Amino acid sequence: MRILIAVPTFENIMPDTFKAIYNLDKGEHECEFDFIRGYDCATARNKIAQTALDRKADYVLMVDNDVVLRQDALVNLLEDPQEVCLGYYAHRNTNNLYSGRTCICKVYDEGGGKYFNYPLESEYTSAEMREMRESGWRKIRIHGGGMGCALIKADVFRKIKYPWYDWVNYAGKHRGMLSEDLFFCERCHEYGIPIYVDAAVECGHMLRHVQWCD
């Protein structure tokens, strides 16, 4: 398969992120690397999606410029491949530190709520992800999550009407802002495209050093 590995970045790519992409086990797949620099994240992701279509890629792997992948991340994501499958990583809190307790993916709430500002309890913890991984439960359907590590089938961008990524402010009961990655998740729901997280794809998240969920 042809896979575009691409980084949306306003500035530069962290050295550890670049090294991790370079060292990825790519199997027998034809992989190409690119990055979109100098745009807001929504614009950069839209440009990456269009690049994947223009270059006739089968999949695009989006990696944020501060996310570090394990060597087997791509191989795991491509095992029993889904249309949209995410790796998971630790949250960064408002003090710019990392919270290893929760992962950046949202489960469905009991009411099937549309938006992503659910209570903290609607997120998987790193311990829960480890338990699922150890029990052999790998690809878990979720409501959505961050696109710091996201393998997306190129056909998804053919199914969904442009723009694929955008920032949206919304009012009412769930007043707030929908970031570009969660906007994409909502678009997937509109088009009946399920979203999964791979419990075997734990990623590092950087500030001054690599922080893993554990």
N, CA, C and O of each residue as an XYZ file, in Angstrom:
856
protein
N       0.828     -1.187      0.000
C       0.000      0.000      0.000
C       0.873      1.252      0.000
O       2.025      1.230      0.433
N       0.303      2.326     -0.489
C       0.985      3.617     -0.481
C       0.489      4.413      0.718
O      -0.714      4.611      0.893
N       1.425      4.863      1.534
C       1.070      5.567      2.762
C       1.815      6.895      2.808
O       3.039      6.939      2.685
N       1.060      7.975      2.985
C       1.658      9.281      3.205
C       1.759      9.508      4.708
O       0.751      9.475      5.414
N       2.969      9.738      5.196
C       3.195     10.084      6.595
C       3.460     11.575      6.629
O       4.425     12.049      6.029
N       2.608     12.325      7.328
C       2.694     13.782      7.232
C       2.502     14.440      8.583
O       1.758     13.947      9.432
N       3.189     15.570      8.772
C       3.156     16.321     10.023
C       2.600     17.720      9.758
O       3.166     18.460      8.954
N       1.499     18.097     10.420
C       1.042     19.489     10.350
C       1.761     20.305     11.424
O       1.687     19.970     12.606
N       2.446     21.358     11.030
C       3.202     22.122     12.023
C       3.256     23.589     11.632
O       3.516     23.928     10.477
N       3.005     24.462     12.614
C       3.120     25.900     12.352
C       4.582     26.315     12.286
O       4.947     27.241     11.561
N       5.427     25.608     13.065
C       6.834     25.972     13.100
C       7.701     24.792     12.672
O       7.836     24.507     11.483
N       8.295     24.103     13.667
C       9.239     23.032     13.363
C       8.776     21.705     13.943
O       7.878     21.657     14.783
N       9.399     20.635     13.484
C       9.140     19.297     13.997
C      10.160     18.993     15.088
O      11.360     19.188     14.895
N       9.679     18.517     16.233
C      10.588     18.140     17.314
C      11.533     17.039     16.827
O      11.095     16.111     16.146
N      12.819     17.127     17.164
C      13.773     16.103     16.711
C      13.348     14.686     17.075
O      13.489     13.774     16.260
N      12.825     14.485     18.295
C      12.407     13.141     18.698
C      11.240     12.639     17.853
O      11.134     11.442     17.585
N      10.363     13.555     17.433
C       9.253     13.173     16.556
C       9.787     12.731     15.196
O       9.379     11.697     14.667
N      10.698     13.518     14.638
C      11.270     13.180     13.327
C      12.027     11.857     13.384
O      11.905     11.032     12.479
N      12.805     11.653     14.439
C      13.555     10.399     14.588
C      12.612      9.202     14.669
O      12.875      8.152     14.082
N      11.509      9.373     15.403
C      10.551      8.272     15.543
C       9.914      7.918     14.203
O       9.734      6.740     13.893
N       9.575      8.931     13.409
C       8.999      8.678     12.081
C      10.029      7.984     11.191
O       9.701      7.036     10.478
N      11.256      8.450     11.234
C      12.324      7.862     10.425
C      12.533      6.393     10.783
O      12.795      5.573      9.904
N      12.419      6.054     12.071
C      12.692      4.695     12.542
C      11.472      3.776     12.511
O      11.570      2.618     12.917
N      10.327      4.267     12.039
C       9.133      3.434     11.994
C       9.362      2.166     11.182
O      10.011      2.191     10.136
N       8.824      1.064     11.676
C       8.773     -0.157     10.885
C       7.677      0.037      9.842
O       6.496      0.104     10.181
N       8.065      0.125      8.591
C       7.120      0.418      7.519
C       6.694     -0.835      6.753
O       5.958     -0.755      5.770
N       7.169     -1.995      7.219
C       6.791     -3.240      6.557
C       7.190     -3.231      5.094
O       8.272     -2.766      4.734
N       6.305     -3.750      4.253
C       6.555     -3.780      2.807
C       5.845     -2.632      2.097
O       5.741     -2.624      0.870
N       5.358     -1.665      2.867
C       4.552     -0.611      2.278
C       5.426      0.499      1.689
O       6.547      0.738      2.137
N       4.887      1.157      0.686
C       5.556      2.295      0.060
C       5.161      3.550      0.834
O       4.020      4.005      0.751
N       6.106      4.102      1.582
C       5.804      5.240      2.447
C       6.520      6.497      1.954
O       7.663      6.448      1.499
N       5.824      7.603      2.056
C       6.375      8.900      1.666
C       6.169      9.867      2.820
O       5.111      9.867      3.448
N       7.173     10.694      3.107
C       7.085     11.653      4.203
C       6.911     13.066      3.666
O       7.510     13.442      2.659
N       6.077     13.845      4.361
C       5.899     15.252      4.004
C       5.479     16.011      5.256
O       5.057     15.406      6.241
N       5.593     17.321      5.219
C       5.064     18.134      6.308
C       4.518     19.434      5.729
O       5.008     19.938      4.718
N       3.495     19.963      6.390
C       2.878     21.218      5.986
C       3.180     22.231      7.066
O       2.764     22.066      8.213
N       3.903     23.279      6.709
C       4.414     24.216      7.696
C       3.867     25.621      7.449
O       3.688     26.045      6.307
N       3.603     26.343      8.562
C       3.259     27.752      8.462
C       1.782     28.057      8.379
O       1.409     29.204      8.136
N       0.920     27.054      8.574
C      -0.527     27.253      8.554
C      -1.114     26.896      9.913
O      -0.480     26.216     10.720
N      -2.359     27.376     10.156
C      -3.065     26.873     11.325
C      -3.323     25.386     11.124
O      -3.268     24.881     10.003
N      -3.608     24.686     12.229
C      -3.660     23.224     12.175
C      -4.769     22.707     11.259
O      -4.577     21.710     10.563
N      -5.922     23.371     11.252
C      -7.019     22.926     10.390
C      -6.617     23.017      8.923
O      -6.835     22.079      8.156
N      -6.029     24.145      8.535
C      -5.588     24.316      7.144
C      -4.525     23.300      6.783
O      -4.555     22.715      5.700
N      -3.576     23.089      7.702
C      -2.503     22.125      7.440
C      -3.062     20.719      7.249
O      -2.634     20.003      6.344
N      -4.011     20.318      8.089
C      -4.588     18.967      7.958
C      -5.378     18.840      6.652
O      -5.326     17.799      5.996
N      -6.099     19.881      6.277
C      -6.814     19.840      5.000
C      -5.842     19.694      3.826
O      -6.110     18.965      2.871
N      -4.723     20.392      3.914
C      -3.719     20.295      2.847
C      -3.087     18.896      2.814
O      -2.808     18.370      1.736
N      -2.866     18.306      3.961
C      -2.331     16.944      4.015
C      -3.310     15.966      3.387
O      -2.918     15.100      2.604
N      -4.596     16.107      3.736
C      -5.621     15.218      3.164
C      -5.658     15.349      1.642
O      -5.729     14.346      0.932
N      -5.609     16.588      1.143
C      -5.634     16.784     -0.300
C      -4.378     16.218     -0.957
O      -4.439     15.663     -2.055
N      -3.234     16.363     -0.277
C      -1.987     15.791     -0.801
C      -2.086     14.276     -0.917
O      -1.628     13.692     -1.899
N      -2.687     13.642      0.088
C      -2.864     12.185      0.042
C      -3.708     11.778     -1.161
O      -3.413     10.780     -1.817
N      -4.752     12.543     -1.452
C      -5.591     12.239     -2.611
C      -4.830     12.493     -3.914
O      -4.895     11.683     -4.838
N      -4.111     13.610     -3.988
C      -3.369     13.948     -5.209
C      -2.298     12.913     -5.527
O      -2.026     12.620     -6.691
N      -1.689     12.360     -4.470
C      -0.608     11.389     -4.681
C      -1.115      9.947     -4.697
O      -0.336      8.995     -4.724
N      -2.446      9.815     -4.679
C      -3.089      8.494     -4.771
C      -2.613      7.540     -3.667
O      -2.373      6.357     -3.907
N      -2.487      8.084     -2.464
C      -2.127      7.254     -1.313
C      -3.333      6.418     -0.888
O      -4.480      6.823     -1.074
N      -3.061      5.267     -0.325
C      -4.134      4.438      0.239
C      -4.504      4.914      1.637
O      -5.677      4.909      2.012
N      -3.496      5.326      2.410
C      -3.702      5.809      3.766
C      -2.819      7.029      4.002
O      -1.799      7.215      3.339
N      -3.233      7.857      4.960
C      -2.368      8.921      5.452
C      -2.205      8.726      6.955
O      -3.184      8.508      7.670
N      -0.974      8.805      7.426
C      -0.678      8.772      8.859
C      -0.304     10.186      9.268
O       0.764     10.683      8.910
N      -1.202     10.843     10.034
C      -0.907     12.179     10.542
C      -0.254     12.057     11.909
O      -0.739     11.345     12.788
N       0.858     12.765     12.069
C       1.608     12.744     13.327
C       1.870     14.188     13.733
O       2.477     14.943     12.974
N       1.417     14.582     14.928
C       1.690     15.940     15.394
C       3.171     16.135     15.645
O       3.906     15.180     15.896
N       3.601     17.395     15.572
C       5.042     17.674     15.658
C       5.618     17.494     17.055
O       6.826     17.634     17.244
N       4.754     17.178     18.061
C       5.257     16.937     19.416
C       4.854     15.555     19.931
O       4.849     15.312     21.138
N       4.516     14.648     19.005
C       4.128     13.276     19.366
C       5.219     12.319     18.915
O       5.750     12.444     17.811
N       5.549     11.362     19.776
C       6.610     10.396     19.484
C       5.993      9.003     19.366
O       5.279      8.556     20.263
N       6.269      8.330     18.267
C       5.714      7.005     18.001
C       6.700      5.912     18.363
O       7.912      6.086     18.237
N       6.170      4.780     18.816
C       7.012      3.593     18.962
C       7.263      3.000     17.579
O       6.532      3.289     16.632
N       8.284      2.184     17.467
C       8.696      1.664     16.166
C       7.598      0.852     15.498
O       7.517      0.838     14.270
N       6.753      0.174     16.265
C       5.740     -0.701     15.695
C       4.377     -0.021     15.520
O       3.385     -0.696     15.244
N       4.318      1.304     15.676
C       3.031      2.003     15.639
C       2.304      1.800     14.310
O       1.123      1.452     14.305
N       2.977      2.008     13.201
C       2.327      1.889     11.890
C       1.901      0.451     11.616
O       0.804      0.213     11.110
N       2.764     -0.507     11.949
C       2.436     -1.923     11.744
C       1.180     -2.290     12.526
O       0.306     -2.985     12.010
N       1.090     -1.826     13.764
C      -0.081     -2.125     14.585
C      -1.347     -1.471     14.030
O      -2.401     -2.104     13.975
N      -1.243     -0.220     13.625
C      -2.406      0.478     13.092
C      -2.931     -0.189     11.819
O      -4.133     -0.177     11.554
N      -2.024     -0.769     11.038
C      -2.406     -1.408      9.777
C      -2.866     -2.855      9.961
O      -3.318     -3.485      9.004
N      -2.757     -3.381     11.168
C      -3.247     -4.729     11.437
C      -4.764     -4.651     11.608
O      -5.255     -3.911     12.459
N      -5.497     -5.405     10.809
C      -6.959     -5.283     10.778
C      -7.328     -3.816     10.603
O      -7.963     -3.237     11.484
N      -6.941     -3.196      9.481
C      -7.062     -1.744      9.329
C      -8.505     -1.254      9.325
O      -9.397     -1.903      8.778
N      -8.713     -0.103      9.941
C     -10.010      0.568      9.963
C      -9.918      1.838      9.112
O      -8.830      2.258      8.717
N     -11.063      2.433      8.843
C     -11.049      3.667      8.048
C     -10.388      4.808      8.821
O      -9.661      5.615      8.241
N     -10.639      4.872     10.120
C      -9.993      5.868     10.983
C      -9.571      5.167     12.264
O     -10.408      4.616     12.980
N      -8.276      5.187     12.555
C      -7.773      4.538     13.765
C      -6.699      5.422     14.392
O      -5.772      5.869     13.715
N      -6.835      5.667     15.684
C      -5.950      6.585     16.393
C      -5.001      5.846     17.323
O      -5.341      4.794     17.864
N      -3.817      6.402     17.503
C      -2.995      6.052     18.634
C      -3.429      6.912     19.804
O      -4.198      7.854     19.614
N      -2.960      6.615     21.013
C      -3.372      7.413     22.170
C      -2.153      7.954     22.897
O      -1.063      7.384     22.841
N      -2.369      9.074     23.581
C      -1.279      9.734     24.291
C      -1.850     10.564     25.426
O      -3.058     10.792     25.490
N      -0.987     11.013     26.318
C      -1.411     11.709     27.532
C      -1.873     13.121     27.230
O      -1.373     13.775     26.314
N      -2.843     13.581     28.021
C      -3.283     14.972     27.963
C      -2.195     15.906     28.467
O      -1.314     15.526     29.238
N      -2.294     17.144     27.998
C      -1.478     18.217     28.575
C      -2.456     19.152     29.285
O      -3.426     19.601     28.674
N      -2.222     19.450     30.553
C      -3.185     20.274     31.285
C      -2.887     21.753     31.115
O      -1.955     22.126     30.403
N      -3.685     22.606     31.774
C      -3.572     24.047     31.568
C      -2.276     24.630     32.099
O      -1.931     25.763     31.765
N      -1.558     23.888     32.914
C      -0.263     24.344     33.413
C       0.884     23.885     32.526
O       2.051     23.984     32.903
N       0.539     23.378     31.335
C       1.533     22.888     30.383
C       2.354     21.730     30.921
O       3.499     21.524     30.519
N       1.755     20.971     31.839
C       2.350     19.726     32.294
C       1.512     18.596     31.733
O       0.489     18.843     31.094
N       1.926     17.372     31.960
C       1.212     16.249     31.380
C       0.478     15.448     32.435
O       0.971     15.247     33.545
N      -0.707     14.995     32.068
C      -1.491     14.140     32.954
C      -1.471     12.736     32.388
O      -2.119     12.465     31.377
N      -0.736     11.842     33.027
C      -0.644     10.477     32.529
C      -1.872      9.647     32.817
O      -1.972      8.509     32.358
N      -2.835     10.212     33.591
C      -3.987      9.422     33.990
C      -4.979      9.239     32.850
O      -5.563      8.166     32.697
N      -5.172     10.288     32.049
C      -6.186     10.210     31.003
C      -5.551     10.275     29.623
O      -4.503     10.891     29.427
N      -6.202      9.632     28.684
C      -5.727      9.579     27.303
C      -6.619     10.449     26.432
O      -7.757     10.752     26.789
N      -6.087     10.843     25.291
C      -6.776     11.810     24.472
C      -7.727     11.099     23.507
O      -7.596     11.231     22.290
N      -8.680     10.350     24.054
C      -9.740      9.749     23.248
C     -10.996      9.642     24.100
O     -10.921      9.350     25.293
N     -12.146      9.878     23.485
C     -13.413      9.957     24.202
C     -14.277      8.745     23.880
O     -14.445      8.364     22.722
N     -14.818      8.153     24.937
C     -15.774      7.068     24.746
C     -17.155      7.685     24.564
O     -17.339      8.880     24.798
N     -18.114      6.885     24.152
C     -19.485      7.371     24.038
C     -20.082      7.575     25.420
O     -19.881      6.744     26.306
N     -20.819      8.675     25.621
C     -21.534      8.812     26.881
C     -22.871      8.075     26.775
O     -23.276      7.667     25.686
N     -23.543      7.910     27.896
C     -24.756      7.098     27.914
C     -25.840      7.662     27.015
O     -26.634      6.912     26.448
N     -25.877      8.990     26.880
C     -26.899      9.606     26.035
C     -26.472      9.764     24.591
O     -27.209     10.323     23.780
N     -25.279      9.272     24.262
C     -24.793      9.422     22.888
C     -24.580     10.867     22.498
O     -24.773     11.245     21.342
N     -24.175     11.688     23.485
C     -24.013     13.120     23.263
C     -23.090     13.429     22.096
O     -22.163     12.675     21.803
N     -23.358     14.554     21.432
C     -22.654     14.883     20.199
C     -21.278     15.496     20.444
O     -20.347     15.256     19.674
N     -21.144     16.282     21.507
C     -19.933     17.068     21.671
C     -18.917     16.384     22.577
O     -19.181     15.333     23.161
N     -17.758     17.004     22.675
C     -16.620     16.351     23.309
C     -16.268     16.924     24.674
O     -15.286     16.488     25.274
N     -17.034     17.889     25.191
C     -16.705     18.429     26.503
C     -17.422     17.657     27.601
O     -18.090     18.237     28.457
N     -17.271     16.335     27.560
C     -17.855     15.460     28.566
C     -17.035     15.532     29.852
O     -15.921     16.057     29.845
N     -17.577     15.006     30.961
C     -16.773     14.905     32.176
C     -15.542     14.027     31.942
O     -15.501     13.234     31.002
N     -14.561     14.178     32.794
C     -13.315     13.427     32.671
C     -13.562     11.923     32.637
O     -12.804     11.173     32.022
N     -14.640     11.489     33.310
C     -14.919     10.057     33.388
C     -15.259      9.451     32.036
O     -15.274      8.228     31.900
N     -15.535     10.285     31.026
C     -15.863      9.745     29.705
C     -14.615      9.422     28.894
O     -14.719      9.010     27.739
N     -13.438      9.605     29.484
C     -12.193      9.296     28.801
C     -11.589      8.006     29.360
O     -11.768      7.680     30.533
N     -10.877      7.286     28.507
C     -10.136      6.130     28.995
C      -8.920      6.596     29.776
O      -8.279      7.582     29.411
N      -8.605      5.893     30.841
C      -7.361      6.156     31.553
C      -6.258      5.299     30.940
O      -6.528      4.327     30.234
N      -5.016      5.674     31.219
C      -3.894      4.900     30.698
C      -3.920      3.479     31.253
O      -3.551      2.534     30.556
N      -4.358      3.323     32.513
C      -4.433      1.988     33.108
C      -5.454      1.130     32.378
O      -5.216     -0.052     32.133
N      -6.601      1.730     32.025
C      -7.630      0.987     31.285
C      -7.118      0.568     29.914
O      -7.390     -0.542     29.457
N      -6.378      1.456     29.261
C      -5.826      1.120     27.946
C      -4.839     -0.032     28.065
O      -4.824     -0.928     27.221
N      -4.013     -0.014     29.110
C      -3.069     -1.111     29.306
C      -3.790     -2.430     29.548
O      -3.409     -3.468     29.006
N      -4.841     -2.376     30.372
C      -5.613     -3.590     30.655
C      -6.234     -4.161     29.383
O      -6.213     -5.372     29.163
N      -6.780     -3.292     28.558
C      -7.386     -3.755     27.308
C      -6.328     -4.346     26.380
O      -6.553     -5.362     25.724
N      -5.184     -3.696     26.341
C      -4.101     -4.190     25.495
C      -3.632     -5.560     25.965
O      -3.427     -6.466     25.158
N      -3.464     -5.703     27.269
C      -2.981     -6.973     27.817
C      -3.999     -8.094     27.670
O      -3.630     -9.266     27.606
N      -5.280     -7.739     27.616
C      -6.331     -8.751     27.441
C      -6.554     -9.097     25.976
O      -7.377     -9.955     25.654
N      -5.817     -8.426     25.084
C      -5.936     -8.716     23.658
C      -7.006     -7.916     22.948
O      -7.263     -8.144     21.766
N      -7.642     -6.973     23.652
C      -8.662     -6.131     23.037
C      -7.969     -4.924     22.427
O      -7.557     -4.017     23.150
N      -7.836     -4.901     21.117
C      -6.976     -3.950     20.446
C      -7.710     -2.746     19.857
O      -7.504     -1.615     20.297
N      -8.556     -2.985     18.873
C      -9.222     -1.890     18.165
C     -10.562     -1.609     18.850
O     -11.492     -2.411     18.766
N     -10.648     -0.470     19.524
C     -11.788     -0.137     20.364
C     -12.516      1.046     19.748
O     -11.906      2.083     19.487
N     -13.820      0.901     19.513
C     -14.578      2.000     18.922
C     -14.778      3.101     19.953
O     -15.151      2.840     21.097
N     -14.523      4.342     19.528
C     -14.634      5.503     20.418
C     -15.449      6.590     19.736
O     -15.735      6.519     18.540
N     -15.817      7.600     20.522
C     -16.537      8.739     19.945
C     -15.593      9.600     19.114
O     -15.999     10.171     18.102
N     -14.356      9.692     19.533
C     -13.377     10.482     18.793
C     -12.181     10.784     19.658
O     -12.093     10.315     20.792
N     -11.256     11.569     19.129
C     -10.067     11.894     19.900
C      -9.110     12.776     19.125
O      -9.381     13.173     17.991
N      -7.995     13.075     19.752
C      -6.975     13.898     19.120
C      -6.305     13.184     17.958
O      -6.196     11.958     17.941
N      -5.858     13.975     16.984
C      -5.262     13.438     15.750
C      -3.741     13.470     15.794
O      -3.090     13.507     14.750
N      -3.169     13.455     17.000
C      -1.708     13.474     17.095
C      -1.060     12.266     16.472
O       0.085     12.333     16.025
N      -1.780     11.152     16.436
C      -1.363      9.941     15.724
C      -2.636      9.344     15.151
O      -3.427      8.742     15.877
N      -2.834      9.510     13.853
C      -4.095      9.093     13.239
C      -3.839      8.482     11.867
O      -3.300      9.135     10.973
N      -4.232      7.223     11.717
C      -4.158      6.560     10.414
C      -5.547      6.634      9.785
O      -6.520      6.136     10.351
N      -5.631      7.261      8.606
C      -6.913      7.507      7.955
C      -6.853      6.992      6.524
O      -5.928      7.305      5.775
N      -7.841      6.208      6.161
C      -7.930      5.728      4.787
C      -8.252      6.897      3.869
O      -9.138      7.697      4.173
N      -7.544      7.006      2.752
C      -7.729      8.153      1.863
C      -9.158      8.251      1.346
O      -9.649      9.348      1.079
N      -9.832      7.107      1.203
C     -11.213      7.122      0.721
C     -12.135      7.919      1.639
O     -13.171      8.412      1.193
N     -11.771      8.051      2.919
C     -12.583      8.845      3.853
C     -12.704     10.281      3.347
O     -13.768     10.889      3.459
N     -11.621     10.824      2.792
C     -11.640     12.198      2.303
C     -12.406     12.322      0.981
O     -12.776     13.422      0.571
N     -12.638     11.193      0.325
C     -13.501     11.203     -0.856
C     -14.973     11.146     -0.452
O     -15.837     11.687     -1.142
N     -15.247     10.489      0.664
C     -16.628     10.339      1.128
C     -17.163     11.625      1.760
O     -18.319     11.994      1.555
N     -16.301     12.305      2.535
C     -16.730     13.460      3.311
C     -16.532     14.739      2.502
O     -15.495     14.938      1.868
N     -17.530     15.586      2.537
C     -17.452     16.854      1.828
C     -16.451     17.790      2.504
O     -16.382     17.853      3.731
N     -15.681     18.511      1.698
C     -14.707     19.490      2.190
C     -15.444     20.648      2.872
O     -16.521     21.020      2.407
N     -14.908     21.239      3.964
C     -13.607     20.980      4.585
C     -13.674     19.777      5.518
O     -14.696     19.525      6.157
N     -12.589     19.053      5.584
C     -12.509     17.900      6.467
C     -12.176     18.331      7.899
O     -12.580     17.685      8.866
N     -11.437     19.428      8.013
C     -11.022     19.938      9.327
C     -11.368     21.423      9.418
O     -11.201     22.176      8.458
N     -11.854     21.827     10.597
C     -12.197     23.234     10.799
C     -12.313     23.503     12.304
O     -12.469     22.579     13.102
N     -12.235     24.772     12.669
C     -12.500     25.204     14.046
C     -13.896     25.783     14.097
O     -14.254     26.612     13.261
N     -14.696     25.356     15.073
C     -16.091     25.793     15.156
C     -16.419     26.223     16.579
O     -16.135     25.500     17.534
N     -17.020     27.404     16.716
C     -17.589     27.832     17.991
C     -19.072     27.501     17.975
O     -19.747     27.751     16.976
N     -19.588     26.946     19.056
C     -20.991     26.579     19.092
C     -21.614     27.032     20.403
O     -20.935     27.173     21.421
N     -22.920     27.255     20.352
C     -23.642     27.794     21.497
C     -24.570     26.741     22.073
O     -24.509     25.569     21.700
N     -25.441     27.177     23.000
C     -26.416     26.252     23.562
C     -25.871     25.505     24.752
O     -24.943     25.960     25.421
N     -26.463     24.341     25.012
C     -26.128     23.553     26.196
C     -24.663     23.188     26.245
O     -24.066     23.172     27.321
N     -24.057     22.887     25.076
C     -22.662     22.443     25.024
C     -21.762     23.559     24.499
O     -20.867     23.310     23.690
N     -21.999     24.789     24.958
C     -21.252     25.940     24.452
C     -19.757     25.725     24.600
O     -19.284     25.214     25.615
N     -19.026     26.121     23.575
C     -17.579     25.975     23.619
C     -16.984     26.005     22.227
O     -17.560     26.587     21.307
N     -15.848     25.385     22.078
C     -15.164     25.351     20.787
C     -14.867     23.912     20.400
O     -14.444     23.105     21.227
N     -15.094     23.607     19.134
C     -14.775     22.279     18.609
C     -13.491     22.401     17.808
O     -13.470     23.048     16.761
N     -12.421     21.784     18.290
C     -11.137     21.878     17.600
C     -11.173     21.122     16.282
O     -12.096     20.353     16.014
N     -10.159     21.352     15.471
C     -10.190     20.814     14.103
C     -10.213     19.293     14.063
O     -10.847     18.714     13.182
N      -9.533     18.633     15.001
C      -9.517     17.173     14.987
C     -10.864     16.597     15.424
O     -11.319     15.595     14.872
N     -11.505     17.230     16.416
C     -12.807     16.757     16.859
C     -13.900     17.125     15.846
O     -14.906     16.425     15.734
N     -13.700     18.221     15.114
C     -14.590     18.552     14.002
C     -14.580     17.421     12.978
O     -15.630     17.012     12.483
N     -13.387     16.922     12.665
C     -13.265     15.799     11.729
C     -13.995     14.565     12.262
O     -14.659     13.857     11.505
N     -13.870     14.314     13.558
C     -14.564     13.164     14.144
C     -16.073     13.301     13.988
O     -16.754     12.326     13.671
N     -16.606     14.509     14.208
C     -18.038     14.720     14.032
C     -18.453     14.533     12.579
O     -19.534     14.012     12.302
N     -17.606     14.952     11.661
C     -17.899     14.743     10.233
C     -17.948     13.253      9.918
O     -18.789     12.806      9.139
N     -17.054     12.493     10.518
C     -17.076     11.043     10.331
C     -18.401     10.464     10.807
O     -18.982      9.607     10.140
N     -18.883     10.929     11.961
C     -20.164     10.433     12.477
C     -21.301     10.763     11.514
O     -22.190      9.940     11.295
N     -21.273     11.962     10.940
C     -22.317     12.367     10.001
C     -22.376     11.432      8.804
O     -23.449     11.169      8.262
N     -21.217     10.932      8.397
C     -21.135     10.075      7.217
C     -21.089      8.588      7.568
O     -20.841      7.753      6.699
N     -21.325      8.259      8.824
C     -21.383      6.857      9.228
C     -20.042      6.151      9.219
O     -19.982      4.939      9.012
N     -18.959      6.897      9.442
C     -17.605      6.324      9.447
C     -17.166      6.124     10.896
O     -16.997      7.109     11.615
N     -16.978      4.887     11.349
C     -16.594      4.644     12.741
C     -15.145      5.035     13.011
O     -14.302      5.019     12.114
N     -14.876      5.385     14.262
C     -13.541      5.788     14.687
C     -13.074      4.830     15.775
O     -13.829      4.494     16.686
N     -11.829      4.398     15.670
C     -11.273      3.446     16.629
C      -9.993      3.995     17.234
O      -9.339      4.864     16.657
N      -9.644      3.475     18.406
C      -8.318      3.678     18.973
C      -7.670      2.305     19.089
O      -8.337      1.321     19.412
N      -6.379      2.243     18.826
C      -5.632      0.994     18.931
C      -4.918      0.971     20.275
O      -4.015      1.773     20.517
N      -5.318      0.057     21.145
C      -4.743     -0.020     22.493
C      -3.269     -0.401     22.476
O      -2.586     -0.269     23.492
N      -2.766     -0.872     21.333
C      -1.348     -1.237     21.221
C      -0.490     -0.069     20.758
O       0.733     -0.189     20.685
N      -1.123      1.069     20.443
C      -0.364      2.200     19.897
C      -0.344      3.340     20.919
O      -1.057      4.335     20.782
N       0.488      3.168     21.942
C       0.715      4.229     22.919
C       1.815      5.143     22.392
O       2.861      4.671     21.945
N       1.578      6.441     22.444
C       2.524      7.410     21.905
C       3.051      8.311     23.023
O       2.404      8.476     24.057
N       4.210      8.879     22.805
C       4.740      9.872     23.719
C       4.269     11.255     23.323
O       3.995     11.509     22.150
N       4.173     12.150     24.294
C       3.759     13.531     24.064
C       4.815     14.422     24.689
O       5.238     14.183     25.820
N       5.245     15.443     23.969
C       6.439     16.182     24.385
C       6.120     17.567     24.913
O       5.182     18.226     24.465
N       6.925     17.989     25.877
C       7.066     19.383     26.248
C       8.570     19.629     26.321
O       9.191     20.038     25.340
N       9.139     19.378     27.478
C      10.606     19.462     27.589
C      11.247     18.084     27.445
O      12.450     17.965     27.211
N      10.424     17.050     27.589
C      10.917     15.686     27.429
C       9.738     14.839     26.979
O       8.594     15.292     27.014
N      10.007     13.638     26.566
C       8.926     12.742     26.127
C       8.183     12.227     27.335
O       8.786     11.682     28.259
N       6.866     12.397     27.332
C       6.014     11.885     28.411
C       5.111     10.809     27.842
O       4.355     11.051     26.901
N       5.194      9.617     28.417
C       4.324      8.515     28.018
C       3.150      8.442     28.965
O       3.182      9.046     30.037
N       2.119      7.717     28.590
C       0.922      7.630     29.425
C       1.206      6.928     30.736
O       0.623      7.264     31.767
N       2.116      5.936     30.702
C       2.369      5.142     31.913
C       3.074      5.973     32.972
O       3.367      5.470     34.057
